[in-house]
Amino acid sequence: MFRQSLVKLSTRRAFSSTTRQAAHFKEGVYSNVPFKVHNRKIPFGVVFFGFMGVGFAVPFIASFVQLKKSGNI
């Protein structure tokens, strides 16, 4: 008895979608990224490499400031 009810619960799938919901999903090359890549005012590459460049430069700038304060430079 218990085994039969367990099998019924484990084999049941509760997925459903309507055609109205399916109309909202886009498919294509850049459909899976959460930000805009095409038709931007500032190109994506400039923003991306600027953000990564600042993140890479911060430790070097902090090291320079600390060495300057200690009088080693």
Rosetta blueprint (number, residue, H / E / L):
1 M L
2 F H
3 R H
4 Q H
5 S H
6 L H
7 V H
8 K H
9 L H
10 S H
11 T H
12 R L
13 R L
14 A L
15 F L
16 S L
17 S L
18 T L
19 T H
20 R H
21 Q H
22 A H
23 A L
24 H L
25 F L
26 K L
27 E L
28 G L
29 V L
30 Y L
31 S L
32 N L
33 V L
34 P L
35 F L
36 K L
37 V L
38 H L
39 N L
40 R L
41 K L
42 I L
43 P L
44 F H
45 G H
46 V H
47 V H
48 F H
49 F H
50 G H
51 F H
52 M H
53 G H
54 V H
55 G H
56 F H
57 A H
58 V H
59 P H
60 F H
61 I H
62 A H
63 S H
64 F H
65 V H
66 Q H
67 L H
68 K H
69 K H
70 S H
71 G L
72 N L
73 I L
